[in-house]
Amino acid sequence: MFDTFVDKLVERAKKITVGPADDPKNYMGPVVSATAMEGILGYIDVGKKEGRLVLGGGRAPGEGFFIQPTIIAGR
């Protein structure tokens, strides 16, 4: 059941659009600062070591502090 849930979650998360918050087409905007982005990406790196990265894990394209929707599954 867990794998089925993760598969469905990944498929849904792939549809999340990332970009400027003032564009209504985007569901997820930037994080607040470069410091915040670095911290979040650091936590994602920890998650990659402790779990299995199944989606995202890095910066999203665009000018600004955008991060890809990220999913880390259990070991």
C-alpha positions as CSV (number, residue, x, y, z in Angstrom):
1,M,0.0,0.0,0.0
2,F,2.9,2.4,0.8
3,D,4.4,2.1,-2.7
4,T,1.0,2.7,-4.3
5,F,0.5,5.8,-2.2
6,V,4.0,7.1,-3.1
7,D,3.4,6.5,-6.8
8,K,0.1,8.5,-6.7
9,L,1.7,11.3,-4.6
10,V,4.6,11.6,-7.2
11,E,2.2,11.7,-10.1
12,R,0.2,14.5,-8.4
13,A,3.3,16.4,-7.3
14,K,4.7,16.3,-10.9
15,K,1.7,18.6,-11.9
16,I,2.8,21.3,-9.4
17,T,3.9,24.4,-11.3
18,V,6.7,26.4,-9.8
19,G,7.3,30.1,-10.6
20,P,6.7,33.6,-9.6
21,A,3.9,33.9,-7.0
22,D,2.2,36.7,-8.9
23,D,1.4,34.4,-11.9
24,P,-1.8,32.6,-11.1
25,K,-0.7,29.6,-13.3
26,N,1.9,28.8,-10.6
27,Y,0.9,26.8,-7.6
28,M,4.2,27.1,-5.7
29,G,6.3,30.3,-5.5
30,P,9.8,30.9,-4.3
31,V,11.2,30.6,-0.8
32,V,11.9,33.8,0.9
33,S,15.7,34.2,0.5
34,A,18.9,32.6,-0.7
35,T,19.7,31.6,2.9
36,A,16.3,29.8,3.2
37,M,16.9,28.1,-0.1
38,E,20.4,26.9,0.9
39,G,19.0,25.6,4.2
40,I,16.1,23.7,2.5
41,L,18.4,22.2,-0.1
42,G,20.7,21.1,2.8
43,Y,17.8,19.3,4.5
44,I,16.9,17.7,1.1
45,D,20.5,16.4,1.0
46,V,20.1,14.9,4.4
47,G,16.9,13.3,3.3
48,K,18.6,11.8,0.2
49,K,21.1,10.1,2.5
50,E,18.4,8.9,5.0
51,G,15.7,7.9,2.5
52,R,15.0,7.5,-1.2
53,L,14.6,10.5,-3.4
54,V,11.6,9.9,-5.7
55,L,11.0,13.4,-7.0
56,G,12.7,16.7,-7.3
57,G,15.5,17.5,-4.9
58,G,17.1,20.6,-6.5
59,R,16.5,24.1,-7.7
60,A,13.7,24.8,-10.1
61,P,14.4,26.9,-13.2
62,G,13.8,30.6,-13.1
63,E,15.3,33.7,-11.6
64,G,14.7,33.6,-7.9
65,F,14.7,31.1,-5.0
66,F,12.7,28.3,-6.6
67,I,12.9,24.7,-5.4
68,Q,11.5,21.7,-7.1
69,P,8.6,19.9,-5.4
70,T,10.5,17.2,-3.5
71,I,9.4,13.8,-2.2
72,I,11.7,11.5,-0.2
73,A,10.3,8.1,0.7
74,G,11.3,5.8,3.5
75,R,14.5,3.8,3.3
